[in-house]
Amino acid sequence: MSMRHATKQVNPFLSVPIGRLFLLNALPMTAVMLMGGVLNIVDGIFVGLFIGSDALAAVSLAFPIAMVLSALSTLAGGGMSSLMARHLGAGDHIPAGRVFAEAHGLVLAISIALIALWPVVGVALIGSMTAGNPKVAELAQGYLQITIIGTPIQFMLGIHADALRTEGQAGLIAILSVLVNLFNIGANWLGIVVLGLGVSGSALGTVAALALGLVLVLSVRRYSKGLLPLSVLRTHNWLRGWSQIIRLGLPLCLSFIGIAVVVSTVMLSLRLHAGAQYSAFVAAYGVVTRLLSFAFLPQMAIALATQSIAGNNVGAGRNDRALATLRLAISAAFLWCMSVALTGTFAGTAIGSWFSDDPAVINAIAEILRPMMLIYASSGPILVLALYFQSLGHPGRTAALTLVKPWLLTPLFILTLSASFGAPGIWMAFPLAEVIMLIFAVVIGRNVLRTTSIQTFNNGEYR
């Protein structure tokens, strides 16, 4: 049996019509992402209504660190998926298994480092973020300590979910996600409302749900013949191949960390310019980040489906199918983002009342959403194009489309406009950055939709 054709499984990514294939992957992944978003929003409602505004502020201030953890999970999962998809498309199952094992070693090393560093830097970091508010600092510290301890489970579950997606099991992931997130909502209700554990109850419920999810995905892989077997984790070295995974996963990872940079810049600008409205705006912006995280998830689902389909087809030399997928995905992402923009523009007050009964917080939510939604419809297509380039093994173009806005444009505009116009200037920074990124994306990707020329993938690299 050759390495290239270790199994004779038919790869559906290469044979199913593109429209149907896109729906079979994008819809389940959207369900997966939306369930996570529903959990995030429901958890915010639990925290805001049953614990109080200090707890909501603490969880909001913890959001940048939570985004960093998500980014580190993406570092391994995104890079692994890009390589695995092309290997599987080419029929190279043994190299695909090697990459899968190497990703395990990478996430284990990252999680051990985080757990070791948190006692050293965690207290000081939380203290600086909470501006001397001891109650909020204590709540945020307890919440994040539990979250950090749970990172090995979170990261392992992330790469197993990414592997299943790359192997064409999006529907299965959706079913498992519904089960795990419903369990998570129930566990958070138990911890927050019934047991009265506060924000720690939320963190404990989430870790318990992640553990359940990891057990389920391991069981699926153990008993499913069409997937890479768990034995590849014993036969391949976990300590090799990290550099290639990191190189491909780094742009998307840094884009998530960039979101944390943007949130931190907003918090700093609010502290400097919001005056007496600071507390209301911090709570409101925490709600807005949850809402926009929810809106981002279907975009990410569409982009991940594009990555899986395009990667497999490019690995098999089916460049026409990869480009057809890109065109379809850009259209779908635009329609979703346009619906989000319209909802945020006209229903901000109604949405705000779900999270708080404080009129100042409700009005601040609506005030933040209106300007942020002006050019929001362009964000989804740009993300799809970025992950398409990642699936081809072009981290430079992916980095350009995912890093310029959160690391440069948005923080720069937030600081500049808030200094000139106060708190309202913060929210105008977002559409201004989106306009520039739209122009940038058109320049970078103007030839992609018109060409069928893609470099040949061979032995894990493009030639």
Backbone torsions as a table, in degrees:
resi	resn	phi	psi	omega
1	MET	NA	126.9	-177.4
2	SER	-80.6	160.5	176.2
3	MET	-64.9	-35.1	-175.0
4	ARG	-70.0	-34.4	-176.8
5	HIS	-124.3	62.4	-179.2
6	ALA	-65.8	-27.3	175.8
7	THR	-135.2	162.4	179.9
8	LYS	-108.3	21.7	179.5
9	GLN	-63.1	137.8	175.3
10	VAL	-75.2	130.4	-179.0
11	ASN	-90.6	110.2	-177.1
12	PRO	-65.8	-22.5	178.6
13	PHE	-62.4	-21.4	-174.6
14	LEU	-100.8	-9.3	-172.7
15	SER	-125.3	-30.3	-178.3
16	VAL	-71.4	138.0	177.5
17	PRO	-52.3	142.7	-170.2
18	ILE	-58.3	-45.3	-178.7
19	GLY	-59.1	-48.2	179.4
20	ARG	-66.4	-41.9	-179.5
21	LEU	-61.4	-42.3	179.6
22	PHE	-62.3	-44.5	178.8
23	LEU	-64.7	-40.4	-179.1
24	LEU	-63.8	-25.9	-179.8
25	ASN	-101.0	-42.6	-175.9
26	ALA	-71.3	-41.2	-177.2
27	LEU	-65.9	-47.6	176.0
28	PRO	-62.7	-39.0	178.8
29	MET	-66.7	-34.8	174.9
30	THR	-63.5	-42.3	177.3
31	ALA	-61.0	-41.8	178.1
32	VAL	-59.5	-50.4	-176.9
33	MET	-65.3	-42.1	-178.3
34	LEU	-66.6	-34.3	176.7
35	MET	-63.2	-40.2	174.9
36	GLY	-63.5	-38.4	177.7
37	GLY	-67.3	-40.8	176.6
38	VAL	-60.4	-43.2	177.1
39	LEU	-58.2	-45.6	-178.2
40	ASN	-61.1	-42.8	-179.3
41	ILE	-70.6	-44.5	179.3
42	VAL	-61.9	-40.1	178.2
43	ASP	-62.3	-40.3	176.6
44	GLY	-62.1	-38.8	177.6
45	ILE	-65.7	-44.3	177.6
46	PHE	-57.3	-48.4	-176.9
47	VAL	-64.6	-46.8	-175.9
48	GLY	-67.8	-40.2	-174.1
49	LEU	-89.9	-31.3	-174.2
50	PHE	-102.9	-16.9	178.2
51	ILE	-111.7	-50.3	176.6
52	GLY	135.8	176.3	-175.0
53	SER	-68.3	-33.0	177.3
54	ASP	-63.0	-41.1	178.2
55	ALA	-66.2	-40.2	178.0
56	LEU	-63.8	-39.5	176.8
57	ALA	-65.5	-39.7	-179.8
58	ALA	-63.4	-45.4	179.2
59	VAL	-67.0	-36.0	177.5
60	SER	-64.2	-42.8	179.3
61	LEU	-69.3	-25.8	177.0
62	ALA	-77.9	-12.0	-175.6
63	PHE	-56.9	-43.6	179.3
64	PRO	-58.5	-38.4	179.1
65	ILE	-69.4	-39.3	175.7
66	ALA	-60.9	-36.4	177.4
67	MET	-67.7	-35.9	176.4
68	VAL	-63.0	-40.3	178.0
69	LEU	-64.4	-42.7	176.4
70	SER	-61.5	-38.5	179.9
71	ALA	-64.2	-42.2	-179.6
72	LEU	-66.3	-34.6	174.3
73	SER	-64.5	-39.8	178.7
74	THR	-67.2	-31.6	178.7
75	LEU	-54.5	-47.2	-179.8
76	ALA	-79.9	-46.7	-175.4
77	GLY	-66.7	-41.2	-179.1
78	GLY	-67.7	-45.4	178.2
79	GLY	-65.2	-41.5	177.6
80	MET	-61.3	-44.7	-176.9
81	SER	-62.8	-41.3	179.5
82	SER	-59.3	-44.5	179.9
83	LEU	-71.8	-45.8	-177.5
84	MET	-60.8	-42.0	-176.9
85	ALA	-61.1	-44.4	-179.3
86	ARG	-70.3	-36.8	175.9
87	HIS	-63.5	-44.6	-179.6
88	LEU	-67.2	-38.2	177.0
89	GLY	-61.8	-35.0	178.5
90	ALA	-83.8	-2.9	-179.0
91	GLY	82.4	13.3	-177.5
92	ASP	-92.2	83.0	-173.2
93	HIS	-77.4	-31.6	179.5
94	ILE	-68.8	-46.8	173.1
95	PRO	-60.2	-34.5	177.4
96	ALA	-63.0	-42.3	177.1
97	GLY	-65.2	-34.5	178.0
98	ARG	-64.3	-44.2	178.5
99	VAL	-63.1	-40.2	179.2
100	PHE	-59.3	-45.5	179.3
101	ALA	-66.5	-41.3	-179.5
102	GLU	-62.7	-35.3	178.2
103	ALA	-64.5	-33.7	176.6
104	HIS	-61.4	-45.3	179.3
105	GLY	-62.5	-39.0	-178.9
106	LEU	-64.6	-47.9	-177.9
107	VAL	-69.7	-30.7	177.3
108	LEU	-67.1	-41.5	178.1
109	ALA	-63.8	-41.8	-179.9
110	ILE	-64.3	-44.5	-177.3
111	SER	-67.0	-37.8	177.5
112	ILE	-63.6	-41.1	178.5
113	ALA	-63.3	-41.2	179.8
114	LEU	-64.0	-44.9	-179.1
115	ILE	-64.2	-37.4	179.9
116	ALA	-70.7	-35.9	-175.7
117	LEU	-82.7	-26.9	-172.7
118	TRP	-57.9	-44.4	178.4
119	PRO	-61.0	-25.0	-177.8
120	VAL	-81.2	-43.2	-172.2
121	VAL	-109.2	-15.8	-170.8
122	GLY	-62.8	-48.4	-176.0
123	VAL	-63.9	-45.0	-180.0
124	ALA	-64.2	-40.3	-179.0
125	LEU	-64.2	-45.4	-180.0
126	ILE	-65.8	-39.1	178.7
127	GLY	-60.7	-40.3	179.2
128	SER	-69.5	-32.2	-177.8
129	MET	-77.3	-27.4	-174.9
130	THR	-94.5	4.1	173.4
131	ALA	53.5	40.6	174.1
132	GLY	80.1	11.6	177.3
133	ASN	-88.6	102.4	-172.1
134	PRO	-64.9	-34.4	-178.3
135	LYS	-67.4	-46.9	178.2
136	VAL	-64.0	-39.5	179.9
137	ALA	-62.1	-42.9	179.5
138	GLU	-63.6	-42.8	179.1
139	LEU	-64.0	-45.4	-179.3
140	ALA	-65.0	-39.2	-179.8
141	GLN	-62.9	-45.6	179.5
142	GLY	-64.0	-41.3	179.3
143	TYR	-62.1	-47.7	-174.6
144	LEU	-75.2	-30.7	179.0
145	GLN	-61.5	-44.7	177.5
146	ILE	-64.8	-41.2	-180.0
147	THR	-61.4	-43.5	-179.6
148	ILE	-63.9	-43.2	178.9
149	ILE	-60.7	-30.4	-179.1
150	GLY	-85.4	3.0	-176.4
151	THR	-62.1	-35.4	177.1
152	PRO	-58.2	-39.3	178.7
153	ILE	-68.5	-45.9	-179.8
154	GLN	-58.6	-46.5	-175.9
155	PHE	-70.7	-40.5	178.3
156	MET	-63.8	-43.1	177.4
157	LEU	-61.5	-38.6	-179.6
158	GLY	-60.8	-46.2	-177.8
159	ILE	-73.1	-30.7	176.5
160	HIS	-68.8	-38.9	176.8
161	ALA	-65.4	-41.5	178.1
162	ASP	-64.0	-38.5	178.6
163	ALA	-65.1	-44.3	178.3
164	LEU	-61.3	-41.1	176.9
165	ARG	-60.4	-44.1	-178.6
166	THR	-66.5	-27.1	178.8
167	GLU	-88.9	8.2	175.0
168	GLY	85.4	23.3	-177.3
169	GLN	-107.4	38.7	-178.1
170	ALA	-60.9	-39.3	179.6
171	GLY	-62.7	-41.5	178.1
172	LEU	-64.5	-41.6	178.1
173	ILE	-60.3	-39.9	-179.8
174	ALA	-60.8	-44.3	179.9
175	ILE	-62.4	-47.5	180.0
176	LEU	-63.0	-38.2	-179.2
177	SER	-63.8	-42.2	178.2
178	VAL	-59.5	-46.1	-179.7
179	LEU	-61.4	-47.3	-176.0
180	VAL	-67.3	-42.0	-177.7
181	ASN	-71.5	-35.0	173.9
182	LEU	-63.8	-40.8	175.1
183	PHE	-61.2	-41.4	-179.5
184	ASN	-63.1	-45.0	178.2
185	ILE	-59.7	-44.8	178.5
186	GLY	-63.2	-40.7	179.8
187	ALA	-67.3	-38.6	177.5
188	ASN	-66.1	-40.7	176.0
189	TRP	-59.5	-44.4	179.8
190	LEU	-61.7	-46.4	-176.0
191	GLY	-70.4	-40.4	-174.7
192	ILE	-84.3	-51.7	-170.0
193	VAL	-87.8	-46.2	-173.9
194	VAL	-82.0	-51.5	-176.2
195	LEU	-86.9	-14.6	177.2
196	GLY	67.0	35.4	-178.3
197	LEU	-85.0	-0.5	178.6
198	GLY	68.9	-147.4	-177.8
199	VAL	-67.2	-24.5	175.2
200	SER	-63.1	-33.7	176.1
201	GLY	-62.8	-36.7	176.5
202	SER	-64.7	-45.9	-178.9
203	ALA	-65.5	-41.8	179.3
204	LEU	-64.6	-40.7	177.6
205	GLY	-61.8	-39.1	179.8
206	THR	-67.3	-44.0	179.5
207	VAL	-63.4	-40.6	178.2
208	ALA	-62.3	-40.9	179.2
209	ALA	-67.1	-39.2	177.1
210	LEU	-62.2	-39.8	178.0
211	ALA	-62.9	-42.4	176.2
212	LEU	-60.7	-44.4	179.4
213	GLY	-60.4	-41.6	180.0
214	LEU	-64.2	-41.6	177.1
215	VAL	-60.5	-41.4	-178.2
216	LEU	-66.4	-44.8	-177.6
217	VAL	-70.0	-33.9	175.8
218	LEU	-65.3	-39.2	178.5
219	SER	-65.8	-40.6	178.2
220	VAL	-60.5	-47.0	-177.7
221	ARG	-67.6	-34.5	-178.6
222	ARG	-65.5	-36.9	-172.2
223	TYR	-105.9	3.2	179.9
224	SER	-102.7	123.0	-176.6
225	LYS	-76.8	-24.2	-176.0
226	GLY	-83.2	1.2	-177.1
227	LEU	-108.6	163.6	171.9
228	LEU	-57.3	130.1	-176.3
229	PRO	-74.0	154.8	176.1
230	LEU	-62.7	-18.9	-179.6
231	SER	-62.9	-21.7	178.4
232	VAL	-63.8	-22.6	178.7
233	LEU	-73.5	-18.7	176.4
234	ARG	-93.5	-29.2	-173.3
235	THR	-90.6	-12.8	-179.0
236	HIS	-116.7	151.6	-177.9
237	ASN	-76.0	125.8	179.9
238	TRP	-77.0	-14.3	-171.1
239	LEU	-100.1	8.4	-179.4
240	ARG	-114.4	164.2	171.0
241	GLY	75.1	8.3	-177.3
242	TRP	-64.9	-35.1	-173.6
243	SER	-62.9	-40.4	-179.5
244	GLN	-69.5	-39.5	176.8
245	ILE	-63.5	-45.3	-179.2
246	ILE	-63.6	-41.2	-177.9
247	ARG	-60.3	-40.7	-179.0
248	LEU	-81.9	-30.6	-178.9
249	GLY	-87.1	-16.7	-173.4
250	LEU	-62.0	-42.9	-179.0
251	PRO	-58.0	-46.8	-180.0
252	LEU	-68.6	-37.1	176.6
253	CYS	-59.2	-48.7	-179.0
254	LEU	-66.1	-28.3	177.6
255	SER	-67.6	-36.5	175.9
256	PHE	-68.3	-42.2	175.8
257	ILE	-63.0	-34.2	176.5
258	GLY	-60.5	-34.4	175.4
259	ILE	-61.8	-40.9	176.6
260	ALA	-64.0	-37.6	176.9
261	VAL	-62.1	-44.2	179.1
262	VAL	-62.2	-46.3	-180.0
263	VAL	-60.3	-43.6	179.5
264	SER	-64.2	-38.0	178.1
265	THR	-65.9	-39.2	176.2
266	VAL	-62.1	-45.6	-179.7
267	MET	-60.7	-42.1	178.1
268	LEU	-62.9	-45.7	-179.2
269	SER	-65.5	-36.8	176.0
270	LEU	-64.3	-41.3	178.2
271	ARG	-60.6	-35.3	-177.1
272	LEU	-82.7	-30.7	-167.4
273	HIS	-125.9	-10.0	-175.6
274	ALA	-82.8	-20.1	178.2
275	GLY	61.0	-131.2	-176.5
276	ALA	-67.2	-16.8	-179.7
277	GLN	-88.6	7.0	-173.8
278	TYR	-56.3	-51.6	-176.2
279	SER	-61.8	-42.0	-179.9
280	ALA	-64.8	-41.7	-179.0
281	PHE	-69.9	-36.7	177.6
282	VAL	-62.7	-47.7	178.2
283	ALA	-62.1	-42.1	-179.4
284	ALA	-65.8	-42.2	-179.8
285	TYR	-67.3	-32.8	174.0
286	GLY	-60.9	-40.5	176.5
287	VAL	-65.5	-43.2	-179.2
288	VAL	-62.3	-39.3	178.1
289	THR	-63.6	-36.2	176.2
290	ARG	-66.3	-42.5	-179.7
291	LEU	-65.0	-44.5	-178.9
292	LEU	-71.5	-30.3	173.0
293	SER	-63.1	-41.5	176.7
294	PHE	-62.0	-44.7	-179.7
295	ALA	-67.6	-29.0	-179.5
296	PHE	-71.6	-28.5	-171.8
297	LEU	-62.1	-45.4	175.1
298	PRO	-62.7	-33.9	174.3
299	GLN	-59.2	-46.0	-179.4
300	MET	-65.0	-37.5	177.8
301	ALA	-61.4	-45.2	178.2
302	ILE	-62.0	-43.5	-179.3
303	ALA	-66.5	-39.3	179.1
304	LEU	-68.4	-38.3	175.3
305	ALA	-62.0	-41.0	176.9
306	THR	-60.8	-44.2	179.9
307	GLN	-59.6	-46.7	-178.5
308	SER	-64.2	-46.9	-176.8
309	ILE	-68.2	-47.6	-178.3
310	ALA	-65.0	-42.1	-179.3
311	GLY	-60.9	-46.8	178.7
312	ASN	-61.8	-42.1	-176.6
313	ASN	-73.5	-36.4	175.5
314	VAL	-65.6	-39.8	176.7
315	GLY	-60.5	-30.4	179.2
316	ALA	-92.1	1.4	-179.0
317	GLY	81.0	12.7	-179.7
318	ARG	-95.5	70.6	-175.9
319	ASN	-67.5	-29.7	179.7
320	ASP	-64.4	-39.5	178.5
321	ARG	-68.6	-36.6	178.3
322	ALA	-62.5	-44.9	-178.6
323	LEU	-70.1	-35.9	176.1
324	ALA	-62.9	-37.9	176.7
325	THR	-63.4	-42.5	179.7
326	LEU	-60.2	-46.2	-179.3
327	ARG	-60.6	-44.0	-179.5
328	LEU	-65.6	-41.8	-177.3
329	ALA	-66.8	-39.6	178.5
330	ILE	-61.5	-41.3	178.9
331	SER	-64.6	-44.2	-179.4
332	ALA	-64.1	-42.4	-179.6
333	ALA	-64.6	-38.5	179.4
334	PHE	-64.0	-44.0	-179.7
335	LEU	-62.9	-41.6	178.5
336	TRP	-63.5	-47.8	-176.7
337	CYS	-66.0	-33.7	177.0
338	MET	-65.3	-40.5	178.3
339	SER	-65.2	-37.9	177.2
340	VAL	-64.1	-43.7	-178.8
341	ALA	-61.1	-42.8	-180.0
342	LEU	-66.6	-40.9	178.7
343	THR	-64.1	-47.3	-179.1
344	GLY	-64.1	-33.8	-178.7
345	THR	-70.7	-42.1	-170.9
346	PHE	-104.8	-10.9	-176.0
347	ALA	-124.8	22.0	-176.9
348	GLY	-60.2	-42.8	-179.1
349	THR	-65.1	-44.0	179.6
350	ALA	-63.4	-41.4	179.2
351	ILE	-65.7	-41.2	-179.8
352	GLY	-59.3	-33.4	-179.1
353	SER	-68.3	-15.7	175.7
354	TRP	-67.9	-29.6	-169.5
355	PHE	-102.5	-20.7	-174.5
356	SER	-153.9	152.3	173.3
357	ASP	-105.8	10.2	177.7
358	ASP	-87.6	116.0	-178.0
359	PRO	-57.8	-34.1	-180.0
360	ALA	-64.5	-41.1	179.1
361	VAL	-69.1	-42.4	-179.9
362	ILE	-61.1	-46.8	179.9
363	ASN	-65.3	-36.3	178.8
364	ALA	-65.9	-37.1	178.1
365	ILE	-60.7	-47.4	178.9
366	ALA	-64.0	-39.8	180.0
367	GLU	-64.0	-35.5	179.2
368	ILE	-73.5	-42.6	-172.6
369	LEU	-67.5	-39.1	-172.7
370	ARG	-56.8	-53.1	179.1
371	PRO	-70.8	-32.1	-177.5
372	MET	-67.1	-21.0	-177.2
373	MET	-89.9	-2.9	-171.4
374	LEU	-59.4	-46.5	-177.1
375	ILE	-118.7	20.7	-174.2
376	TYR	-61.4	-27.7	-174.8
377	ALA	-62.3	-18.9	-179.0
378	SER	-83.4	-15.8	-171.6
379	SER	-67.2	-39.9	-179.1
380	GLY	-64.7	-50.5	177.3
381	PRO	-57.5	-36.2	179.0
382	ILE	-66.7	-40.4	177.5
383	LEU	-63.6	-41.8	178.4
384	VAL	-60.2	-46.2	179.6
385	LEU	-61.6	-38.3	179.9
386	ALA	-63.4	-46.1	-179.2
387	LEU	-73.8	-23.1	172.2
388	TYR	-63.9	-45.4	177.5
389	PHE	-64.1	-35.4	176.7
390	GLN	-63.5	-40.0	-179.7
391	SER	-64.1	-26.1	177.7
392	LEU	-84.2	-9.0	-178.3
393	GLY	85.7	33.8	179.0
394	HIS	-115.2	78.3	-176.5
395	PRO	-66.1	-26.0	-179.9
396	GLY	-64.3	-47.7	178.5
397	ARG	-68.0	-37.5	175.8
398	THR	-60.6	-43.8	179.6
399	ALA	-62.3	-42.5	-179.1
400	ALA	-60.5	-38.0	-176.5
401	LEU	-83.6	-18.4	-175.7
402	THR	-110.8	-17.9	-171.6
403	LEU	-107.7	-28.1	-175.2
404	VAL	-61.7	-43.4	-176.8
405	LYS	-67.9	-54.1	-175.6
406	PRO	-74.0	-29.0	-175.9
407	TRP	-91.4	-24.2	-175.2
408	LEU	-123.2	-63.1	-169.2
409	LEU	-65.1	-55.4	-174.2
410	THR	-63.6	-49.2	177.5
411	PRO	-59.6	-40.9	179.9
412	LEU	-61.6	-45.8	-179.6
413	PHE	-68.7	-36.7	178.4
414	ILE	-60.5	-49.6	-178.3
415	LEU	-64.9	-41.4	-177.2
416	THR	-70.0	-49.2	-176.0
417	LEU	-71.9	-34.2	178.2
418	SER	-68.9	-35.0	176.5
419	ALA	-65.1	-31.7	-177.7
420	SER	-88.1	-38.3	-171.7
421	PHE	-121.7	4.3	-178.5
422	GLY	77.6	-158.0	-176.3
423	ALA	-56.8	-38.8	178.5
424	PRO	-58.8	-29.3	178.8
425	GLY	-65.5	-26.4	179.2
426	ILE	-58.8	-45.3	-172.6
427	TRP	-76.5	-24.9	176.6
428	MET	-73.9	-17.3	178.9
429	ALA	-63.9	-31.8	-174.8
430	PHE	-68.4	-51.3	178.5
431	PRO	-66.0	-31.3	177.6
432	LEU	-63.7	-43.7	176.7
433	ALA	-63.4	-37.8	179.6
434	GLU	-63.9	-39.1	179.5
435	VAL	-61.4	-46.1	-179.2
436	ILE	-65.5	-39.6	179.1
437	MET	-66.9	-33.9	177.3
438	LEU	-62.8	-44.3	177.2
439	ILE	-62.5	-42.7	180.0
440	PHE	-61.2	-43.5	-179.3
441	ALA	-65.6	-39.1	178.2
442	VAL	-62.7	-40.9	179.8
443	VAL	-65.0	-45.5	-177.5
444	ILE	-70.1	-41.3	-171.8
445	GLY	-105.2	14.9	-172.4
446	ARG	-62.8	-27.9	-178.0
447	ASN	-95.6	-9.1	-172.3
448	VAL	-64.9	-45.5	-175.7
449	LEU	-74.3	-8.9	-178.4
450	ARG	-106.3	-5.0	-173.1
451	THR	-116.6	155.2	172.2
452	THR	-119.6	16.0	-178.7
453	SER	-93.7	111.3	177.4
454	ILE	-131.0	139.4	-178.2
455	GLN	-60.9	154.8	-178.1
456	THR	-81.4	133.2	178.2
457	PHE	-91.8	129.7	-177.3
458	ASN	-150.1	121.3	176.4
459	ASN	55.4	42.1	175.0
460	GLY	85.2	-1.6	-178.5
461	GLU	-134.9	161.3	175.2
462	TYR	-93.5	138.7	-178.4
463	ARG	-113.9	NA	NA
